Amino acid sequence: MVNVAKDDGLVDAELPSAGAAVPSRDLVGGVSLEGLLTLPSLAGAELVHRPDQLVRNVLRASLLGAAPDPRHHLVCADAETVEAWESAGQDPLQQSALDGAAALVVAGGSVAQVERWRARASDVGLPLGLASHTVRAERIVTEVLGAVLDQQSGILERVEEAHQILVGVVLAGGGLEDLCQRLAGFLGGAAMVTSSDGRVLAQAGSEQALGAALALDCFDRTGRLITEHEPVGIRPSRGAEARRAMVRIAAGSLNHGLLAAFVEDRALTADDVHLLERAATVAALAITKEQAVSAVESKYRAEFLRDALAGRAGTPGEAVAHAAALGWDIDRRFVVVVAETDEDDAHSTRPPAEVQTLQERFARAWTQAMAVRDPRAPVMGFSQEVVALCAVPDGADTETIMRGVTEIVRVISGIGGGGRRTFSTGVSRPVESAADLPQAYDEALSAVSVGRQLHGDSAVTHFDGLGVFRLLALIPDSADLRRFVDEALGPLATDDSAENADLRRTLTILIDTNLNVAETARQLFFHYNTLRYRIVKLEKMLGPFTTDPQLRLKLALALKVHQMRGI
């Protein structure tokens, strides 16, 4: 039995046999002090330590004064050597503590010396091992180095065995879900594969482990891993964050996402992280394989959907049957949704390969988000856009439809997180047949284009909400529209002064209320007489719009054009 001296009583645990691979309890790896006490040379040794020092890890061992960098060393010395240091005016315990040694082990010593060293160890906060006088320090060093070597060898064997198993899973046809299942079994918790911006692609583990992981603060309310706040690789071994770890899944220069592990009852060690890194290479293999298969399938899907949107997919019945063969259902009421990134990829400063990767990632995000809600909904990414056919209930009004689409957009955007590019979305009117797809597609394209002009980037616009802007957007030359605005509104066309913008707002509300002076004054919080004065001023600038309906129409159109961006 090991005699352990400390304030909180004895630690009496079943320890591995000598030379066994002792699991690391700290992210630096190595063998714990507790494990080393089972070595033959340290059998019966007394360890003076604080409660939190027993799990200190040892990576190497050396004689006192022999190691230039004793951090995580077990420093060993005979009593004669320690006494010689003290006679020379040096304090070996304090020096070892300052150098970051894991512990100092002294073999031999008189009762008085041991008592003095024990008190000094408590003062400097360094664990002190007191071994038998029959043991030499050189033997302790040899056995400790052997134990560390055996432990590292065992870890390498475990990691290699796990790697071979994971590779076998993929080669046998398994995917990311199977990979996560195996990894969760190795680590005893939950494992996930996410995209680079945090959307979960695959997960495995017990229901309790997965629930506990998703409840952590590293996930937002949409279930996205907040990757921008999560460090990759080895973490500090203290706190709740030590119970999760992430590594990148990379193939060449491509970043495919993250492999994450979550446990509840311990800190993940450096060895666990190394296992994750090996598993990440296998995950990259699985993702590359899936992408190769998906690329072939996507080619046929994209060709069919492109033909259907152009009206070249045959009769409605033929289109429905072809879609069903591809796993899609278009024999129902649906809207066409078009999503375009706000960045113009045709004139981007990014390298073409990066643009392609970003567009593919954007398309995958839509595919994954739609798959959760409607696995049989057609979704496909083209060069500049993503097109989705979203089913809508019979009788659903525009407001209900837009709520559903906006929720999908919110999930894909990740509530602004992840550093993604912004995108705008257009929604068509509902259609009942595949024969109406070309018209619905044109409506969605108009909605996304005009919606961005009206509301700026990240707009979500329904075709019915365009109104007269549909007609204005058909005019190809924006310079003509700008001249029309300047001629109709005169000085009100610019914001050179705050008064111009204020008068233009007054004119807008006045026309929108059909020249209802009382209602306009109420909306603007003006006194009735103040508004009458403003109307007189506006007519002096623009003409008698209160009595001339043609002039009023001209001004109304000019105000609409002014509202459009890029004019």
N, C-alpha and C positions, 0 to 999 in steps of 0.2 A: 504494500500500500504506500502511496506517495504521501509524504507529510507536507501539507500545504499550509503555510503560515499567512494569515490575513485577518482582517477585522471582522469579516462577515461570516466566519465559520468556514467549514471545510467544503471543498468541491470534491465530491466522490462520484466520478462518472466512469462508465465503461469506456476505456480508451482502446484504440487499435493496437495490435501487437507491434513489436519493434520492427522498424523498417517499412511498415505498411504505408500506403498512400493515404495521408490524412487530408480530408477535404479542407480546402482553404476557406477561411471565414472573413477574409479581407480582400479588397479588390487588388492588392498587390500580389496575391498568390502566396505560395510557400506553405510551410508547416507551422502550425500554431505551437506556442509554448506548451500548451496542455498536451499536445500530441508528443512533443519531444520528451516529456517526463516519463514516457514508457520505454525509452531506450535503456539498454542494459547499463551503460555507464552512468545514467542518471536515476537508476532505480533507487528508491528510498531517499532521493534528494529532497531538500526543503526549498520551497519557492516562496520568497517574500514578495508580495505584490498587492496591488489594489484590485478590487473586483473586476474592473474593466480591462486589466492588463493581461489576463490569462489567455485571451484570444489574439494577442499580438503574434504576427506571423514572421517567420524566419526564412530568409531566402538563401543565406550563406552563413558560414561560421569561420572564425579566425581566432588566433591567439591575441591576447592583449598587446596592443601596440603594433600589430602586424598588418592591420587593414587600413589603407588610406581613406576609405569611405565606409565606415561601419554601419551605415543605415540598413536596417532590417538584418543586421548581423547578430548572431549569438556570439558575444565576446567571451572567450574562455581563458582562465589563468589559474596557475597553481598559487597556493597561499604564499609561497616564497616570493613569487613575482609581484603580487599585490603589496606585500610588505616592503619590497625593494622600492616600489614606486612611492609609497608613503614616506619611506626614509629619505627619498630624494625631494620631498616637499610637494609631491603630486598627489592628486586625488583621483584614482582610477574610476571610481563610481561616478563622480561628477563629470569627468571627461567623457566617459562612455555615454552618459545621459545627454550631454551637450552635442555629441556627435550623432545622436539618433539611434543608438544601438537598441535592439529589441530587448536585450537583457544581458546581464553579466553573470557568468557562472564561475564560482571559485571552488577549487578542489582542495580540501584540507583546511587547516587553521585551528588555532587554539580556541578554547571557550571564550576567552576575553576578546580575541580578534573577531570571532563570529558575531558576538554581541555588538561590537563596535560597527562592523560592516552592516549588520541588520538595521541598526539605528540610522546609519548614514544612508542606506538605500531608501528608507522611508522619507528621509529629508529631501533627497534629490529626485524622488519619484521614478526610480529605475528598478524594474524587477530584478531580484537577486536570487540566483540559484546557489545553494550550498550543498556541494557534493562530498562524497566520502573521500577521506585522505588516501584511500587505496587506489583511487582513480587518477590518472594523469590527464591534464588538460588536452594533450594531443589526441588522446583516445576519444574524448568527448567531441572534439572538432571532427574527427574522422567519421564517427557514427552520425553526427548531425548532418554532415555533407551527404552521407549515404542515404539518410532518410529523405532529405530534400530531393536528391536525384531519383529515388524510388517514387516519390510523390509526383514529380514532374513526368516521369516515365508513364506512371499510371494515368495521368491526365491526358497525355498525348495518345495513349492507347484508347482511352474513352472517346476522345474527340475524333480520332481516326475511325473507330468503329461506328460512331454515330454518323460520320460523314459518309461512310460506305453504305449504311442503311438508307440514308436520305437520297443518295444517288440512285440506289436500287429502286426506291419508291418512284422516282421520276422516270427511270428507264423502263419500269414496268407499266408505264402509262398513267401514273398518278399525277395529280395537279397540286396546286398551292394548298388546297384544303387538306389533302393527305399529308403534305409536308408539314403544315401547322400541327396536325394531329400527332405526328411522330415527335415533333419538337416539344409540344406541350407535355407529352409523356416523359421525355428526357428530363425536362426542367421541373416538372411538377406544378404547373400553373396553366396559363393561357398563352397562346402564340397568335400573332396576327401578321399579315402582309398588307401594307397600305401603299397607295400611290405616293408619289413624291410630295403631293400636297395634302396627304392625310386621309383620303377616302379608303375605307377598309375594303380590300379585295378578297381576302380570305381570313378565316379565323377558326380556331379550334381550342378545346379545353372543356372542362366541366361547365355546366350552366352557372354554378356559383362563381367559378374563377372568371368566366367571361363577364358576368354581371358586375363583379367587383372591379374588373379592369375598366369597363365602360363607364363606371361611376366616378372614375378618377378625374381630377381637374385637368388632365392633359387631353381630354376630349371635350369638344364643344357640344352644344345641345342638339346638333344635327348628327352626332356620332362621328364627326371628323376628328382625327388625331391632329392636335395643334402642333404641327411639325416645326413651325418657326420658333417655338419655345422649348423644344425638346433637344437636348444635346445628344450627339451620336457617339457611341463607344463606351469606354469605361467611365463610371461615375464615382463620386465620393461614396464611401461605404456607410454613411450615416443618413438617417431620415427616411421618409416614405419613398423618396425618389430612387433610393438604392434598390427598391424592390421591382424596378422596371428598367429595361435596357433596350436600345434601338441601334441597329447597324444598317448601313446603306446596302441596297441591292444594286450592284453596278455591273455592267458588261461593257468593257472597253471604256469609251467616253460617255456612255449612256447611263443615266440614273433612272432605274426602274421603280424606285420607291424605297420603303423601309421594311425591315423585318424586326418585329417588336416582341419582347417576352415580358410577361407579368407574373409575379409570384406574390403570395400573401404572407408567408411565414419566415422569410429570411431575406438577406441582401443578396443580390446577384453578384457573383464574383467575377474576377478577371477571366477565370477559366470558363465561366458561363458565357461571357462575352465572346471569347475565342470560339466557343462552340457555335454561337450565333453567327459569327463571321464566316465560319465554314458552311453553315447552313445557308447563308445568304448567297454564296456562290452556286449552291444547288438551286436556290430559288430563282436566281438569274437564268439558269439553264431551263427551268420549268417555264418561266415567263417568255423566254426566247422561243421555246417550242410552241407555246400557246399562240404567240404572235405570228409565227410562221403559218400555223393552221388557220388562224383567224384572218390572215391576209388573203388567203385563197378564198375563204368563205365570204369575206367582205367584198371581194371583187365582184362576185356574182350578185350579192345583195345590192351593192351600189349600182350596178348596171340595171337591175330590175327597177329599183326605186327611181333612178334617173329617167327611165323610160316611162314609168307610171306618172311621174310629175310632168312629163312632156306629152302625155296622152298617147304613148306608143306601146302600151302594155297589152293591147288587144281589148276584147270586150270586157265589161265589168266582171263577168263570171270567170273569164280566163285570168284576169288580174288577181281576183280573190284566190283562185286555186293555186296560182304560182306563188303568191305571198304565203299561203298556208304551207307550201312545201319548204319554204325558207324559215318557217317557224313564226310567221307574222299573221295577224288577224286584221284585215281591213274591211271585213264585211260587217260594219257597224258605223255608228255615228261618231265622227271624229273631227278634230281641227288640225290644220297643218301649222306647226311651229317652226320658225326659222330663227336660228341664233347665229349672229355674226360677231366675231371679235372686233372691238372698236379700233384696234390697231390695223392699219392698212398693210396687209402682208405683201401686196404687190410692190410697195414702195418702202419696205422695211429696211432698216440698217442691219438687221440681224442676218447671220449667215443662213443660206437656204436650208441647210440641214437642221438648224435650230428651229426655224420657222415650221418645218415639216413635223418635227418632234412636238412642238407646242400645239399644233393643230391636231395631231393624233391624240395627244393627251386630252385636249378639249373634247374631242369626239368620244373618247372613252369615258370621260366624266358624264356626259349626257347618257351614254349607253347604260352605265352603272346606275345612275339616278332613276332612269326610266324602268330598268329591270326590276327595281325594288317595288315600284308601283304597278307596273303592267308589263310582265315579261314578254308578251306577244305584241307589243307596240313597236312598229318599225322605227328605227333610229339609224341614221347614217351620216357620216361626216364627209363632206366634199372639200374642195380646195380652199374655199373661203368661208364655209358655213357648215352648220349642222342642221339637218332636217329631221323632225320627229312628228309622227302622226299620233296625237294624243286622243284616246277615246274619251267621249263626254257623255254623261247620262242624257236620256231623252228628256226634253223639256228644260234642260239646264240653260239659264240665261247667261248673258255676257259677263255679269259680275261673278257668277259662280265659276265659269270657265277660267276667268282671269285669276281668281284666287288659287285654283289648282296649278296653273302654269307658273304663277309667281312663287308658289311654294317650291316647285321644282328648281326654278332659277335661283332661289335663295339657297337651296342645298348645294347646287353646283358652285355657286359663288363662295360658299363656305362662310357666309356672313362677313365677307370682306377679307378673310384670312388667306394664308398660304401664298401670298405674293403672286396670285394669278393675274392674267390679263383680263380686263373688263370686257364685257360683251353686251350687245343689245339684242332684244328678242321681239319678233313680230308674230302675231297670232291671227289666223284667218277666221272667217265665219264657219260655223259647223256645216259639214257636208254629210250626205247620207250614202253616197255611192262613190266607187273608185273612178267613175266617169267624170266626177267633179273635181278630181285632184288637181288638174292643171290650173283651173280657176282659183282654187284655194291656195295653191302654191304662189300664184301671182299676188294674191291678197296679202299673204304673209310677208313676201318680199317687199311690197309697198309699205306695209306696217313697220317693218324693221328699219327701212331706209328713212321714211318720213318721221317716224318716232324719234330716231336719233337726232334729226334736224330740229325737232320741236323741244325735246327734253334733254338732249345731250347724251353722253355715254351712259351705258347700263340701263337704257330705257326699256320698258316692257310695254308694248303697245298692241292694242287690238285694232283690227281693220275698221271696225265700226266707229272707233274713236277718232278717225282721221278727219271726217267731215270734208269741208272744202279744201283742206290741205292736200287731199288726194289729187285734186285737179291742179293745184298750184305746183305740186311736185312733178307734174308731167311736162312743165316748161323746161326745156333742156338748158337754156342759157340763163344762168343766175344773174348775169349783168343786166339783162332786160328787166328782171324783177327788181333789181336794185334801183334802176332808173325810174321804174314805175313808183316805187316807194318814195324816192326823193321828190318826184314831181307832185305826187298826191299829198304828202305830209309836209313838204317844205322843211322849215327849221325843226319840226317835230320828229324828223327822220333820224336825227342824231341826238346824242346825249351830251352835247357840248356844255350844257348847263343843267342843273337839277330841275329848273323850272320846265324845260322841254320834256323831260321824262315824266314830270308830274302832270303836265297838261295832256300828254299822250295817254296816260292812265285814265284821266278824267274822260277824254274822248272815247276810249275803249269801253268804259263802263256805261257811258251815256248811250252809245250805239247798241251795246248788248242789252240794255233795258228798254230798247225801242223809244228812246228820248223821254223816258219817264223821269222827270226832274226830281220828284220827291224821293223815288227809290234810289236814284243815283246819289243824291245828297245823303241819304241814310247809309249807303254802303261806304261812302267816302268820309263820313262823319263831318260833313260840311253844313253850314247854315244854308238855308234855301237861297237867300239873297247872294251869298258868296258864290254858289254854283251858277246863279243867273249871270253874275258878273263874268265868270269864267267862260260861259257859253258865248257871251258877246265877244270876248277876247278871241276865242277859237274861230268864230265866224269871220272876224276881221283878218285872221291869218289864213284860213282855209276856204272861205266862201260860205254861202248860206245853206249849210248842210241840214239845218233843221227843217227847211222847206223844200229842198231839192233832193228827191229820193235817189236820183242817179249819182249825185255827188256823194250822198251818204253811202251808197253801195261801193263807190270807188274808195272812199276812206276806209270802209270796213275791210275790203280786200287788202288794201295797203297795210292796215294794222296786222292782218293775218300773215302777210308776207314778212313783215318786220319781225314777227314772232319766230319765224323759221331761222335756224342757224345756218351759217355758211352762205347767206344771201348778201 
